[in-house]
Amino acid sequence: MTVPDRMLRVDLSAERARSEPVPERWLARYVGGKGLGARYLYEMEPGVDPASPANRLAFLVGPLTGYLPGEPRYAAVTKSPLTGTFLDSYGGGSFAARLAGSLGDHLGVVIEGAADEPVVLSLGGGEATIEPAGDLRGLDAAETDARFPDAAVACVGPAGEAGVRYATIASDGGDHHAGRGGAGAVMGAKGLKAVVARDPPPEAPDALRALRDRSEAAFADSDAGRWLAAGDTLETVSFGDETGVLPTRGWQARRFDGADALGVDSASERATGRERSDDSVPGGFRVPADDGESSDGDADAHDAPDATVPRGGTPIALGAGLGIDDFDAVAALGGVCDRLGIDVISAGNAVAWAVRATDAGLVDPANHGVDRGLSFGDEAAARALIEEIAARSTPLGDALADGVAAAAERFGGTDLVPTVKGMELASYDPRGAATMALAFATGDRGGCHRRARPVETEAVADPGWTPAERAAVVADEQDRRAALWCLVGDDFLAESFGPAAAAEWLAALGDERDPANLRLLGERVWTLTRLFNLREGFDRGDDGLPVALTRGTEGGDEAAGGDGLDPAAFEELLDRYYAYRGWDREGRPTAELLDRLGLGGLPDAATPVGSAETVPDSGAADGDGD
């Protein structure tokens, strides 16, 4: 079997598509997915406006996409309109698998330019064609998907067309999303309504079948596999509530009295069934839509206006985060976001900020086109505001469509809802697990919980990590996940799919790689995305602790100074993180590190590079690390 080694290049302005080989040294150093996307993105000129035709948007797979255990994924890579940083966002489901089958010997498609009128990019047989799509304008994710019954679709909904900076790329009718950071807004700015994958998923070669069977069994028996089988990601609701890390009512509390109503048990009671993929990985719980029909992702179900797939992010951001304890109401809100193509995490935080800003007297909704009050626990008001955000149809909705950080800069209230690099935080409140604050702050795409999740250890049983150990835990997990995303594997494989396993799988495809080199893959790619962000003007200040997290929460121990995080302690932790990575005190990778990772000749004149003389003390001899 031939390992994919080419890239499709599409210029929407010129209405042209071509195929080209990926440079061999890029394949050797970055493999695919996140790494290859970062390399193509770094080729852009510095300072590109994310909404301009010059921005690139890549749909990428890895050499193992469609073969690995877990859910198939694809990577959407671009410059984020929400944060201005490097952005990689991942979507799953049938589109990911069929994208791999439709690309032939290509690892993806890199899109530049912009169409004057809406278009569809059709992929099949390793070729790309640009087709008019004016009749799809304004359709939501489910309606767009229904127009292509014999293909798999990744598309933007009304939010992407309106340029909402946290619009998603929705696939499988809104069941799956490349959700965070606004890749959908970039797609909308390019006039690209949908990417359509017309071929079936690739068939695993004989050399991989036994390996796949063995790996699937091991994954099913792993902690992650058992956790997914028990409750998909809905289990995070009860986990967060029990450990005191569940963001509640706009980050004012860390536990929610209504958490039980939003968790696995409630979903099981309401579910009409659960969908399982061919890989035996549970799909989301399926709940009745408003018309009483079950949403199963088929074209016949697209008439149901609130068809939803509630996963962990939905009940956290739209449930606990908004003080709503009705499972059906939260599922319906999630369905609204899914069909409009808007990130549930950012949307929930935007509504929460608006409620808190209203309570603080910073915003009067009536003065901004909103004809009803805003309060926690009001599902109807939340739904109305989300719809206004997606359409930018009121002044307040328009402001919130640019993100919480932009709205707070305009109206005040920067200390209400935490953001990092302009991205709203997700899922876990780090005031209950301080190492998670470092993971959020140093995320290459902003405040993302997917890059590293030390909270899952720290919140359950304090491991007594020293600052140096905390830094190492975060950096090592970031590197592991970066390497996995070059292969474009399921997030939940991160703990069990290391360099040795990756080398074995790649060898089965005829791609012989030294595991020692694969151990450097994640660190190399994480360093490359850091170089991109530095070139775009980010520095140590952008890795800072959000002011909101220095405040206490309801129920905090006020006698001990509350439960807000200590900025001085955080700065020490950030020093240790930079030292562990071999970056200088301003967070710039040194020339020595770049040489070790094979990136020595890469930085251009606009990219700051650090000096080894200014690398902070690693603190390795803290005294209590053994």
C-alpha positions as CSV (number, residue, x, y, z in Angstrom):
1,M,0.0,0.0,0.0
2,T,1.3,3.5,-0.8
3,V,1.5,5.9,2.1
4,P,-0.2,9.2,1.2
5,D,2.4,11.8,0.3
6,R,0.7,14.5,-1.7
7,M,-1.4,17.6,-1.0
8,L,-4.4,19.1,-2.9
9,R,-4.0,22.8,-3.2
10,V,-7.2,24.8,-4.0
11,D,-7.4,28.5,-4.8
12,L,-11.0,29.6,-4.6
13,S,-10.3,33.1,-6.0
14,A,-8.8,31.6,-9.2
15,E,-11.2,28.6,-9.2
16,R,-8.3,26.3,-9.5
17,A,-7.3,23.0,-7.9
18,R,-4.0,21.1,-8.3
19,S,-2.1,18.3,-6.7
20,E,1.5,18.6,-5.5
21,P,3.9,16.4,-3.6
22,V,4.5,17.1,0.0
23,P,8.2,17.9,0.5
24,E,10.0,14.7,1.9
25,R,11.6,16.6,4.7
26,W,8.1,17.8,5.8
27,L,6.7,14.3,5.8
28,A,9.7,13.1,7.8
29,R,9.5,15.8,10.4
30,Y,5.7,16.4,10.7
31,V,4.0,13.2,9.4
32,G,0.5,14.7,8.8
33,G,-2.4,16.3,10.5
34,K,-1.5,19.0,13.0
35,G,2.2,19.0,12.2
36,L,1.9,19.2,8.5
37,G,-0.9,21.8,8.9
38,A,1.3,23.9,11.1
39,R,4.1,23.8,8.5
40,Y,1.8,24.9,5.7
41,L,0.4,27.7,7.9
42,Y,3.9,29.0,8.8
43,E,4.5,29.6,5.0
44,M,1.9,32.4,5.1
45,E,3.1,36.0,5.5
46,P,3.0,37.3,9.1
47,G,0.0,39.3,10.2
48,V,-2.5,37.8,7.8
49,D,-6.1,38.8,8.7
50,P,-7.9,35.5,9.5
51,A,-11.0,36.6,7.5
52,S,-8.9,37.6,4.4
53,P,-8.5,35.5,1.3
54,A,-4.8,35.1,2.2
55,N,-5.5,33.0,5.2
56,R,-5.2,29.3,4.6
57,L,-7.7,26.6,5.7
58,A,-6.6,23.0,5.6
59,F,-8.6,19.8,5.9
60,L,-6.1,17.1,6.9
61,V,-5.8,13.5,7.8
62,G,-2.9,11.4,8.9
63,P,-1.4,8.3,7.4
64,L,-3.4,6.2,9.9
65,T,-6.8,8.0,9.6
66,G,-9.6,5.5,9.2
67,Y,-7.5,2.6,10.6
68,L,-6.8,3.5,14.2
69,P,-9.1,2.4,17.1
70,G,-11.4,5.0,18.4
71,E,-13.4,7.5,16.4
72,P,-12.0,8.6,13.0
73,R,-11.0,12.3,13.1
74,Y,-9.9,15.0,10.7
75,A,-8.0,18.2,11.4
76,A,-9.1,21.7,10.4
77,V,-6.1,24.0,10.5
78,T,-6.0,27.7,10.0
79,K,-5.3,31.0,11.7
80,S,-8.0,31.6,14.3
81,P,-10.3,34.6,13.9
82,L,-11.2,34.4,17.6
83,T,-7.6,34.4,19.0
84,G,-5.3,35.3,16.1
85,T,-3.2,32.2,17.0
86,F,-2.5,29.0,15.2
87,L,-5.7,26.9,15.3
88,D,-6.2,23.1,14.9
89,S,-9.6,21.8,15.5
90,Y,-10.8,18.3,15.1
91,G,-14.1,16.7,13.9
92,G,-15.1,13.1,13.9
93,G,-17.7,10.8,12.5
94,S,-18.4,9.6,8.9
95,F,-17.0,12.7,7.3
96,A,-13.5,12.1,8.7
97,A,-13.5,8.5,7.5
98,R,-14.9,9.3,4.0
99,L,-12.5,12.3,3.7
100,A,-9.6,9.8,4.1
101,G,-11.1,7.6,1.4
102,S,-11.8,10.5,-1.0
103,L,-8.3,12.0,-0.9
104,G,-6.6,9.1,-2.6
105,D,-2.8,9.5,-2.1
106,H,-3.2,13.0,-0.6
107,L,-3.0,13.9,3.1
108,G,-5.4,16.7,2.8
109,V,-6.4,19.9,1.0
110,V,-5.1,23.4,1.6
111,I,-7.5,26.1,0.6
112,E,-6.6,29.7,-0.2
113,G,-8.5,32.6,-1.7
114,A,-12.2,33.3,-1.5
115,A,-15.2,32.7,-3.8
116,D,-17.5,35.6,-4.8
117,E,-20.6,33.4,-4.3
118,P,-21.1,30.3,-2.1
119,V,-19.3,27.2,-3.4
120,V,-18.9,23.5,-2.5
121,L,-15.6,21.7,-2.7
122,S,-16.3,18.2,-3.9
123,L,-13.6,15.5,-3.2
124,G,-13.5,12.1,-4.7
125,G,-10.9,9.8,-6.4
126,G,-8.1,12.0,-5.1
127,E,-9.4,15.0,-7.0
128,A,-11.1,18.3,-6.0
129,T,-13.7,20.2,-7.9
130,I,-15.3,23.6,-7.1
131,E,-19.1,23.7,-7.6
132,P,-21.6,26.6,-7.2
133,A,-23.7,26.4,-4.1
134,G,-25.9,29.5,-4.1
135,D,-28.9,27.4,-3.3
136,L,-27.3,26.4,0.0
137,R,-27.0,29.9,1.4
138,G,-28.6,30.3,4.8
139,L,-29.2,26.6,5.4
140,D,-28.3,25.1,8.7
141,A,-26.0,22.2,9.2
142,A,-28.7,19.5,9.1
143,E,-30.4,21.1,6.0
144,T,-27.1,21.3,4.2
145,D,-26.1,17.7,5.0
146,A,-29.5,16.5,3.7
147,R,-28.7,18.0,0.3
148,F,-26.0,15.3,-0.2
149,P,-27.6,12.0,0.8
150,D,-24.9,9.9,-0.9
151,A,-21.9,11.7,0.6
152,A,-20.4,12.9,3.8
153,V,-20.5,16.7,4.4
154,A,-18.5,19.2,6.5
155,C,-20.2,22.6,6.3
156,V,-20.9,25.9,7.9
157,G,-24.2,27.0,9.2
158,P,-25.6,30.5,9.5
159,A,-23.0,31.4,12.2
160,G,-20.2,30.7,9.8
161,E,-21.8,32.7,7.0
162,A,-22.2,35.6,9.5
163,G,-18.6,35.5,10.5
164,V,-19.2,34.6,14.2
165,R,-15.6,34.2,15.5
166,Y,-16.3,30.9,17.2
167,A,-18.4,29.3,14.3
168,T,-17.8,25.6,13.8
169,I,-17.3,23.3,10.9
170,A,-20.2,20.9,11.3
171,S,-20.3,17.4,9.9
172,D,-22.8,14.6,9.9
173,G,-25.7,17.0,10.0
174,G,-24.3,18.8,13.1
175,D,-23.5,15.6,15.1
176,H,-19.8,16.4,15.0
177,H,-17.9,19.7,14.9
178,A,-14.5,21.1,14.5
179,G,-15.6,23.3,17.2
180,R,-13.2,25.6,18.9
181,G,-11.5,28.8,17.6
182,G,-13.7,29.7,14.7
183,A,-12.6,27.6,11.7
184,G,-16.1,27.9,10.5
185,A,-15.8,31.7,10.3
186,V,-12.7,31.3,8.1
187,M,-14.7,28.8,5.9
188,G,-17.6,31.3,5.7
189,A,-15.3,34.2,4.8
190,K,-14.0,32.1,1.9
191,G,-17.5,31.6,0.6
192,L,-17.0,27.9,1.1
193,K,-20.3,26.5,2.3
194,A,-19.3,22.8,2.4
195,V,-16.7,20.2,1.7
196,V,-18.2,17.0,0.4
197,A,-16.4,13.6,0.6
198,R,-17.9,11.3,-1.9
199,D,-15.9,8.1,-1.6
200,P,-16.2,5.4,1.1
201,P,-13.7,5.0,3.9
202,P,-10.4,3.3,3.1
203,E,-10.2,-0.4,3.6
204,A,-7.5,-1.5,6.0
205,P,-4.7,-3.5,4.4
206,D,-4.2,-7.0,5.6
207,A,-1.1,-5.9,7.5
208,L,-3.2,-3.7,9.7
209,R,-6.2,-5.9,10.4
210,A,-4.7,-8.1,13.1
211,L,-3.0,-5.0,14.6
212,R,-6.3,-3.1,14.6
213,D,-8.2,-6.0,16.3
214,R,-5.6,-6.2,19.0
215,S,-5.5,-2.4,19.5
216,E,-9.3,-2.1,19.6
217,A,-9.5,-4.7,22.3
218,A,-6.7,-3.0,24.3
219,F,-8.5,0.4,23.9
220,A,-11.8,-1.0,25.0
221,D,-10.1,-2.4,28.2
222,S,-8.2,0.8,28.9
223,D,-9.4,3.5,31.4
224,A,-10.4,5.8,28.6
225,G,-12.3,3.0,26.8
226,R,-14.2,1.9,29.8
227,W,-15.0,5.6,30.7
228,L,-16.3,6.2,27.2
229,A,-18.4,3.0,27.2
230,A,-19.9,3.9,30.5
231,G,-21.1,7.4,29.6
232,D,-19.4,9.0,26.7
233,T,-18.1,12.4,27.8
234,L,-21.2,13.1,29.9
235,E,-19.4,11.7,32.9
236,T,-17.4,14.9,33.1
237,V,-20.5,16.6,34.6
238,S,-20.6,14.4,37.7
239,F,-16.8,14.4,37.9
240,G,-16.6,18.1,37.8
241,D,-19.3,18.5,40.4
242,E,-17.9,15.9,42.8
243,T,-14.4,17.3,42.6
244,G,-15.3,21.0,42.7
245,V,-14.1,22.0,39.3
246,L,-17.5,22.4,37.5
247,P,-17.8,26.0,36.2
248,T,-21.3,27.2,37.4
249,R,-23.4,30.3,36.7
250,G,-20.7,32.1,34.8
251,W,-17.7,30.9,36.8
252,Q,-19.2,32.1,40.1
253,A,-19.3,28.6,41.7
254,R,-17.6,25.3,41.2
255,R,-20.5,23.0,42.1
256,F,-24.0,22.9,40.7
257,D,-27.0,21.7,42.6
258,G,-28.6,20.5,39.4
259,A,-25.6,18.5,38.2
260,D,-27.4,15.1,38.7
261,A,-30.1,16.2,36.3
262,L,-27.6,16.8,33.5
263,G,-25.4,13.6,33.8
264,V,-25.3,10.1,32.5
265,D,-28.3,8.8,34.5
266,S,-30.6,11.4,33.1
267,A,-29.4,10.9,29.6
268,S,-29.9,7.1,30.0
269,E,-33.5,7.7,31.2
270,R,-34.3,9.9,28.2
271,A,-32.3,8.1,25.5
272,T,-34.1,6.3,22.7
273,G,-30.9,4.5,21.9
274,R,-27.2,4.8,21.6
275,E,-25.3,4.7,18.3
276,R,-22.1,2.8,18.1
277,S,-19.5,3.1,15.3
278,D,-17.9,0.2,13.6
279,D,-15.0,0.7,16.0
280,S,-17.3,-0.1,19.0
281,V,-16.7,3.3,20.4
282,P,-20.0,4.8,21.8
283,G,-21.6,7.6,20.0
284,G,-23.6,10.2,21.8
285,F,-26.8,9.6,23.6
286,R,-29.8,10.2,21.3
287,V,-32.8,12.0,22.8
288,P,-36.2,12.8,21.3
289,A,-36.6,16.0,19.4
290,D,-39.4,18.4,19.9
291,D,-41.6,16.5,17.4
292,G,-41.1,13.3,19.3
293,E,-38.9,11.7,16.7
294,S,-35.5,10.4,17.5
295,S,-32.5,12.1,16.1
296,D,-30.2,9.6,14.6
297,G,-28.4,11.7,12.0
298,D,-30.3,10.3,9.0
299,A,-31.8,12.6,6.4
300,D,-35.3,11.7,7.6
301,A,-34.5,13.0,11.0
302,H,-33.4,16.5,9.8
303,D,-37.0,17.8,10.1
304,A,-36.7,17.7,13.9
305,P,-35.7,21.3,14.9
306,D,-33.9,20.4,18.1
307,A,-32.2,17.1,17.2
308,T,-29.2,17.0,19.5
309,V,-26.2,15.0,20.6
310,P,-25.5,16.2,24.1
311,R,-21.9,15.6,25.1
312,G,-19.9,16.8,28.1
313,G,-19.3,20.3,26.8
314,T,-23.0,20.9,26.3
315,P,-24.3,20.3,29.8
316,I,-21.3,22.0,31.3
317,A,-21.4,25.2,29.2
318,L,-25.1,25.4,28.5
319,G,-26.3,23.7,31.7
320,A,-24.2,24.3,34.8
321,G,-22.6,27.4,33.2
322,L,-26.0,29.0,32.7
323,G,-27.7,27.6,35.8
324,I,-30.1,25.4,33.8
325,D,-30.8,22.1,35.4
326,D,-33.4,20.7,32.9
327,F,-31.9,18.0,30.7
328,D,-34.3,18.5,27.8
329,A,-33.8,22.3,27.8
330,V,-30.0,21.9,27.8
331,A,-30.2,19.3,25.0
332,A,-32.4,21.6,23.0
333,L,-29.9,24.5,23.4
334,G,-27.2,22.2,22.3
335,G,-29.2,21.3,19.2
336,V,-29.7,25.0,18.4
337,C,-25.9,25.5,18.5
338,D,-25.3,22.3,16.5
339,R,-27.6,23.4,13.7
340,L,-26.4,27.0,13.6
341,G,-22.8,25.9,13.6
342,I,-21.6,27.6,16.7
343,D,-19.3,26.4,19.4
344,V,-21.3,25.4,22.5
345,I,-18.5,26.3,24.9
346,S,-17.9,29.8,23.6
347,A,-21.7,30.4,23.2
348,G,-22.4,29.3,26.7
349,N,-19.7,31.5,28.1
350,A,-20.9,34.4,26.0
351,V,-24.4,34.2,27.4
352,A,-23.1,33.7,30.9
353,W,-20.9,36.9,30.5
354,A,-24.0,38.8,29.2
355,V,-26.0,37.8,32.3
356,R,-23.2,38.8,34.7
357,A,-22.5,42.0,32.8
358,T,-26.2,42.8,33.1
359,D,-26.2,42.1,36.8
360,A,-23.1,44.3,37.2
361,G,-24.8,47.2,35.4
362,L,-22.3,47.1,32.5
363,V,-24.9,46.1,29.9
364,D,-28.6,47.0,29.6
365,P,-29.9,44.4,27.1
366,A,-32.8,46.7,26.2
367,N,-30.4,49.3,24.9
368,H,-28.8,46.6,22.7
369,G,-31.8,45.3,20.9
370,V,-32.6,42.5,23.3
371,D,-36.3,42.6,24.2
372,R,-36.2,40.4,27.3
373,G,-34.3,40.2,30.5
374,L,-31.3,38.0,31.0
375,S,-30.9,35.7,34.0
376,F,-29.3,32.4,34.9
377,G,-31.7,29.5,34.6
378,D,-33.7,31.0,31.7
379,E,-33.4,28.7,28.8
380,A,-35.7,30.7,26.5
381,A,-33.6,33.9,27.0
382,A,-30.4,31.9,26.4
383,R,-31.8,30.4,23.2
384,A,-32.9,33.8,21.9
385,L,-29.5,35.4,22.6
386,I,-27.6,32.5,20.9
387,E,-29.8,32.9,17.8
388,E,-29.0,36.7,17.9
389,I,-25.3,35.9,18.2
390,A,-25.4,33.5,15.3
391,A,-27.1,36.0,13.0
392,R,-25.4,39.1,14.5
393,S,-29.0,40.4,14.5
394,T,-28.8,42.7,17.5
395,P,-26.1,45.0,18.8
396,L,-25.5,42.8,21.8
397,G,-25.5,39.6,19.7
398,D,-23.1,41.2,17.3
399,A,-20.7,42.2,20.1
400,L,-20.8,38.7,21.6
401,A,-20.3,37.1,18.2
402,D,-16.7,38.4,18.4
403,G,-16.1,36.6,21.7
404,V,-16.2,37.3,25.4
405,A,-12.8,39.0,25.4
406,A,-13.9,41.5,22.7
407,A,-17.2,42.2,24.4
408,A,-15.5,42.8,27.7
409,E,-13.0,45.1,26.1
410,R,-15.9,47.1,24.7
411,F,-18.2,47.2,27.8
412,G,-16.0,46.3,30.7
413,G,-16.2,43.1,32.8
414,T,-12.9,41.5,31.9
415,D,-12.9,39.9,35.3
416,L,-16.2,38.1,34.9
417,V,-15.6,35.1,32.6
418,P,-12.0,33.9,32.0
419,T,-10.4,33.7,28.6
420,V,-6.9,32.9,27.4
421,K,-5.6,34.5,24.2
422,G,-9.2,35.4,23.5
423,M,-10.6,31.9,23.9
424,E,-13.2,31.1,26.5
425,L,-12.2,28.4,29.0
426,A,-13.8,25.0,28.9
427,S,-15.1,22.3,31.2
428,Y,-12.9,22.6,34.3
429,D,-12.4,25.4,36.8
430,P,-8.7,25.4,37.6
431,R,-9.3,27.0,41.0
432,G,-10.0,23.4,42.1
433,A,-6.9,22.1,40.3
434,A,-4.2,24.8,39.9
435,T,-2.1,22.8,37.4
436,M,-5.0,23.1,35.0
437,A,-4.5,26.9,35.0
438,L,-1.0,26.3,33.4
439,A,-2.5,24.0,30.8
440,F,-5.1,26.6,29.8
441,A,-2.6,29.5,29.8
442,T,0.0,27.8,27.7
443,G,-2.4,26.3,25.1
444,D,-1.3,27.0,21.6
445,R,-4.8,27.8,20.4
446,G,-6.0,29.5,23.6
447,G,-7.8,28.3,26.7
448,C,-8.3,24.8,25.6
449,H,-8.8,21.8,27.9
450,R,-7.9,19.3,25.2
451,R,-4.2,20.0,25.1
452,A,-3.5,18.7,28.6
453,R,-5.9,17.6,31.4
454,P,-3.9,17.3,34.7
455,V,-7.2,18.1,36.5
456,E,-8.2,14.5,36.1
457,T,-5.3,13.5,38.4
458,E,-5.0,16.6,40.6
459,A,-8.7,17.1,41.4
460,V,-9.2,13.4,42.5
461,A,-6.2,13.0,44.7
462,D,-3.6,15.8,45.2
463,P,-0.4,14.1,43.9
464,G,1.8,16.6,45.7
465,W,3.5,17.8,42.6
466,T,6.3,20.4,42.9
467,P,6.2,23.4,40.6
468,A,8.8,21.7,38.4
469,E,6.8,18.5,38.3
470,R,3.6,20.4,37.5
471,A,5.3,22.1,34.5
472,A,6.6,18.7,33.3
473,V,3.2,17.1,33.6
474,V,1.6,19.8,31.4
475,A,4.3,19.9,28.8
476,D,4.6,16.2,28.4
477,E,0.9,15.8,27.9
478,Q,0.8,18.6,25.4
479,D,3.6,16.9,23.4
480,R,1.9,13.5,23.5
481,R,-1.3,14.9,22.2
482,A,0.5,17.0,19.5
483,A,2.1,13.8,18.3
484,L,-1.2,11.9,18.2
485,W,-2.8,14.7,16.2
486,C,-0.1,14.5,13.6
487,L,-1.5,10.9,13.1
488,V,-5.0,12.4,13.6
489,G,-6.0,9.9,16.2
490,D,-8.8,10.0,18.7
491,D,-7.9,12.1,21.7
492,F,-8.6,9.3,24.1
493,L,-5.8,7.2,22.6
494,A,-3.2,9.7,24.0
495,E,-2.3,7.6,27.0
496,S,-2.0,4.3,25.2
497,F,-0.7,5.1,21.8
498,G,2.9,6.2,22.2
499,P,5.9,6.3,19.9
500,A,6.5,2.5,19.9
501,A,2.9,1.8,18.9
502,A,2.9,4.5,16.3
503,A,6.1,3.2,14.8
504,E,4.6,-0.3,14.6
505,W,1.4,0.9,12.9
506,L,3.3,3.0,10.4
507,A,5.7,0.2,9.6
508,A,2.7,-2.0,8.7
509,L,2.0,0.6,6.0
510,G,5.6,0.5,4.8
511,D,6.5,3.8,6.6
512,E,9.6,2.8,8.7
513,R,10.2,5.3,11.4
514,D,12.5,5.3,14.4
515,P,10.4,5.5,17.7
516,A,13.1,7.8,19.0
517,N,12.3,10.3,16.3
518,L,8.6,9.9,16.9
519,R,9.3,10.8,20.6
520,L,10.4,14.2,19.3
521,L,7.4,14.6,17.0
522,G,5.1,16.2,19.6
523,E,7.7,18.5,21.0
524,R,8.8,19.6,17.5
525,V,5.2,20.4,16.4
526,W,4.4,22.2,19.7
527,T,7.5,24.3,19.2
528,L,6.5,25.1,15.7
529,T,3.1,26.3,16.7
530,R,4.8,28.5,19.4
531,L,7.0,30.0,16.7
532,F,3.9,30.8,14.6
533,N,2.2,32.5,17.6
534,L,5.3,34.5,18.5
535,R,5.6,35.7,14.9
536,E,1.9,36.8,15.2
537,G,2.8,39.0,18.2
538,F,2.1,36.8,21.2
539,D,4.4,36.7,24.2
540,R,4.6,35.8,27.9
541,G,1.8,38.2,28.7
542,D,-0.6,36.2,26.6
543,D,0.3,33.1,28.7
544,G,-1.0,34.9,31.8
545,L,-3.5,33.9,34.4
546,P,-7.0,35.3,33.7
547,V,-8.0,37.9,36.3
548,A,-11.3,36.0,36.8
549,L,-9.4,33.1,38.2
550,T,-7.7,35.2,40.9
551,R,-11.2,35.8,42.4
552,G,-12.8,33.4,44.9
553,T,-16.0,31.5,44.1
554,E,-19.2,30.9,46.1
555,G,-18.3,28.6,48.9
556,G,-14.6,29.4,48.8
557,D,-12.7,29.5,52.1
558,E,-12.7,33.2,52.7
559,A,-10.8,32.8,56.0
560,A,-7.9,31.5,54.0
561,G,-8.1,34.2,51.4
562,G,-10.8,32.6,49.2
563,D,-10.0,30.0,46.5
564,G,-8.7,32.3,43.8
565,L,-5.3,31.4,42.3
566,D,-2.2,33.3,43.4
567,P,-0.7,35.3,40.5
568,A,2.8,35.2,42.0
569,A,2.7,31.4,42.3
570,F,1.4,31.1,38.8
571,E,4.3,33.2,37.4
572,E,6.8,30.9,39.2
573,L,5.0,28.0,37.6
574,L,5.2,29.6,34.2
575,D,8.9,30.1,34.7
576,R,9.3,26.4,35.4
577,Y,7.3,25.5,32.3
578,Y,9.4,27.7,30.1
579,A,12.6,26.2,31.5
580,Y,11.4,22.6,31.1
581,R,10.7,23.4,27.4
582,G,14.0,25.1,26.8
583,W,12.3,28.5,26.2
584,D,13.7,31.8,27.5
585,R,11.9,33.9,30.2
586,E,9.7,35.5,27.6
587,G,8.6,32.1,26.3
588,R,10.8,32.1,23.1
589,P,12.3,28.8,22.0
590,T,16.1,29.0,22.0
591,A,18.3,28.4,19.0
592,E,19.8,25.4,20.8
593,L,16.4,23.8,21.2
594,L,15.5,24.5,17.5
595,D,18.7,22.8,16.4
596,R,17.9,19.7,18.5
597,L,14.4,19.5,17.0
598,G,15.5,19.9,13.4
599,L,13.9,23.4,13.2
600,G,17.2,25.4,13.2
601,G,16.8,26.9,9.8
602,L,13.1,27.5,10.0
603,P,12.4,30.8,11.8
604,D,12.1,33.8,9.5
605,A,13.2,37.4,10.4
606,A,9.8,38.2,11.9
607,T,10.0,35.3,14.4
608,P,11.6,36.0,17.8
609,V,14.1,33.4,19.0
610,G,15.3,33.1,22.5
611,S,18.8,32.9,24.0
612,A,20.0,30.0,26.2
613,E,21.5,32.6,28.6
614,T,18.0,33.8,29.5
615,V,16.4,30.4,30.2
616,P,15.1,30.4,33.7
617,D,16.2,27.9,36.3
618,S,14.3,24.7,35.9
619,G,13.9,24.2,39.6
620,A,14.6,20.6,39.2
621,A,16.1,20.4,42.7
622,D,13.0,21.5,44.6
623,G,13.8,19.1,47.3
624,D,10.5,17.1,47.5
625,G,10.2,15.7,44.0
626,D,11.3,12.1,44.8
